[in-house]
Amino acid sequence: MSDDFEKLGRLTPPKASPEARARALAAAMQSFDEAEKNSTATQGSVQPVRPSSIFNRIWSPIMNRKLLAGSALATLLVVPAAAFLTLELTRNSAPFGERAEEIALRDQKQKAEPEASAARVDAENAARKREVVPQPTPKPALPATVVQDTKKPAPSQLAPDALSAHQQEAKAAEQRSAAAAEGEAEKFNADEIAGLLSRQSSAGGAKREAAMPAPVVQDEMLIAPEENRERFGKADSNPVKSVVTDPVSTFSVDVDTASYAFVRRSLMEGQMPERDAVRVEEMVNYFPYDWPRPETTAAPFKATVTVMPTPWNGGTRLMHVAIKGYDVVPAQAPKANLVFLIDVSGSMDEPDKLPLLKGAFRLLIERLKPEDTVSIVTYAGNAGTVLEPTAVKDKAKILAAIDTLQPGGSTAGAEGIDAAYGLAEKAFVKGGVNRVMLATDGDFNVGPSSDEDLKRLIEDKRKSGIFLSVLGFGRGNYNDALMQTIAQNGNGSAAYIDTLAEAQKTLVEEAGSSLFPIAKDVKLQVEFNPAAIAEYRLIGYETRALKREDFNNDKVDAGDIGSGHSVTAIYEVTPKGSPAVLNDDLRYAEAQKPAADASPRGGELAFLKIRYKKPDGDKSELITTPVTEANAVPTLDQASGDVRFSVAVASFGQKLSGVTALNDYSYDAVINLASAAKGADPFGYRSEFVNLVRLAKGLDGSRN
């Protein structure tokens, strides 16, 4: 230990400026005066030890040591240190007051051990100046990575929000003084002194070090981004299939639009959407099209097929299938029994969630007829009925119930679904529309919450004849995968509401298709003629694929079509003998090759079949349409504007989802195709789409 003090003695102390000397002296005098006025203070009080007592207890052992007594170094080194310590004790009295019990215990220990070294007392006091003062009420743990403002001095061991304003000011002043001293005396190494002193109290210092928080990271480090808990179903893009080995394609219709709205929001916020968030068919079906309608109500919809050249691949053609449902005349619309199942959990406490949700439902109320009924169920920690079935003619009561909704709690989604179906059954309208409308960000975390558990729950509930639709809200913990599962298995649809304008489109302008089903369990199956078509690829519908045998199985659930709904499906097909064929002929399939044009069906390219059930039926019906060259146009420009625009949307969706077949098809080509096919565009949806493609082009960073 004496060697360490000898090293201290050889160090050159900093030269104090006249201003610093004057400030230290004034502070010492002020501390002394205040101490004398508080001479009655006792240990354990708010001011546990008088500054003068602390000063004397530290000063006396140091001055009595033979090593420093009578030395000029004692005056140069110890006097400034004592003055600085006095200043700190006076200025930081509040923090030391908070350590009254700790100091009292230490004093008792020192009295019990009179032989303790005076150097250890020095070391403890020096270390105390460097340690973090514990607070009475612990604050939540800070993130491991924190950014400091490089223009302001920052404490080395304590984050700014853990200090009071007074303490922050004191720490800042201490650091400015230390910086000035370092500039005046380059030979003075504070870190070396601290190291020497810390070795004198290694045992106690180790304990204090273990209790200290992680050091604050400075400057270049960025704040760690908030965890993204958004979930999307994963599905690879459909592959190119050989007609010889796999001539039949089967899938369920998809009238959802959630993917397009989410993609739009991502691009508007300056980021490319996640590839799994892009479902090409939902982007295509987002837009209204004027496809030919059924001529009579005998069949709920009509299919129109157009064959044309592929804009991104000259060796293939597109087979465009458009389906349009009949419109229910408002006067003939059946009575509606709606249950609003509203997520009011803590995760919904954001401007684009519950407040937007309330505005959306207010719009829908204005669209309903007076004899329709509305109920409201909310769920957070548990489910509760906010509004029993109420006729829309009592609009004020319904709107008042919506206005009372407040967020808070966990998310017991399954319990809410049970309660909502119970109310729907209570007000069930035979021959009418009975629908639960679930509005949530999908963050179910209480009760059955896995996709499979909720799927089984919804499958069981749909047997009651009650449909379920899903409205998604918000970002950050948006659970798209779960909402798709619920909608697909609840005989309903899924939409994503990112703005009040989107709520207006979904719930007001398209209320008929959103609320009034005209067919359920709608399946499509296409069989390609191997004499005419070598290969095909279905664009989109990856999450809607069905087995070939599922098409005729009425127990297999499929998508639903509402009043006036339009559904579009596009195949990229490769003609027989085209240089664009990717699959080699099978070596051992010579005997299976069909004779070209040997039968009356030789002129067909494909055969389209549609199977559906009526909303209240259990047995499916069939619609068939052959596809021939009569459905073809020689150039893309000769196709209708709606067909060309939908192809532009499909090409954009494929680029966003990373389909390699469109690597050489540029964003500019998409823009040109869509711009030339915008048509009347009364609501501006198509103009908005062209702007989104421009945004994606800038964000993508590629030349295409």
C-alpha angles and dihedrals in degrees: 000000000000088000090058092052090049088056088050090051092055093055118102110236120225118265108247117223118232089248093052091046091051093048092049093049092048091049092049092051092047090050091050093050092049091048092054092052089053098045091130092063113119133199113278095034124117087271094042100188127019112245090236091055092051090047093051094046091054097037100050100058092046095051092044093057113107091222095065103021113113092006123129087218088065090060094045097045108029102039096058090043091051092048091050091048091051090051091051093048091052097042096044099041094131096061092045089049088058089058095056095123093047093051092046091053091048092052091052090051092051092051089051091051107045091166092064114128119260088218090063090055088053091049094049093051092046091049091047090061088057100044128091115260109233116234123228092237114039116231123223114277114271121233115268092245119054128170119225125204104248091207093064130058110252128201112256097222110020128059114237096245091059093063131073118242089255092052093047090054091048093049092048091051091049092053093048090052091048091050092051092050091050091054093050096049115030092176093061109096111195093180091057092052091048090051092052093048094045091056089059090063102030095144096052092037092055090055093050092047092054090055095050121103123250112280116265115254113232138213117332098039114099126218109265109253119248112268112268109222098174113136129206130176113254119228131155118233114268112271128230107266130202115237091214093062102025112022098159128075119190129182144149120252118254121205095168119124102187095109095058093050091048092048090050092051092050093051092045088054090054102256136104112248121249110266092234089057091062116090106174096204091055091052091051094045093049091083126074113242131189097229116166110279126223112273094222136020090243087095118034095221146010130228123219121188127199125183118199142151116285111247094212098042122038093195095062140055134219121236105203116198116192122185124189125189124213119261121245108227107236092234089055096044112125122244113278128223107191130181117195107211103194128190108222097168122135092265089065092063095107131101094247093050125045097009091049090044091055091051091050094053092047087058091050093051089059090055097052126091121250093249094053117101130225130195128182127212122177130194134195120127085355137352125269138179111241096173130019116217104302130181114246089234084075088062096152092060092050094048091047090054090051091050092055094061113119130177126241143117137037125307119265095175098161092053089050091051090053092051093046094052089048091058092044090054090047092058096031114160113209109223090008137095115284112181140159113212110203115200114189148118087244096245099142110170107151123073121349102001108151118105092245095049093050091043090058091046093052093044089055093048096049090066087076091070093250117132124214128211127186129216113192124206139186141003136263100049098026107151103204094162093059094045091051089052093050095047095045093050096040097061090250145099137254127227132175117224112203099153139020087249089060089050088053091052096046102039104028112023093037098030092126095058091039096051112021116063119204097180138010136200091028113182132180127207126182123191115196123213108237090206090066107021125051100180142003141189125198110222108225128335091106092144092046100056117135133192117257092247092051091072094075096034108100091194091068113093121228141167129303133227124214132205110301093359118156122207124192129192125179129196125192105215130188115215120230110273095017116144086229092072108125103186121073119231114265112257095219099039100082093110091052097056110115122235109255115249090348094135136043087257092060091100094058121100094193144337121237122206127185122193122189145156128224113251092259097031134099101195120075128229129209135230120184133193127181117217117218139158086275086076092055131098119200096227136026091239090063092060117095120272092249091052093049094046092050089051089052090053091048092052091050092049091051092051091051092049093050102249103172093211088076099047091110095041106095131219087240090059089052090049093050093048094048095042092054091051102043094109120178095337096187095182098038095241094132095047088051089053092054089052091051090055089053090051091050091050090056094044096045093063093208126117089240 
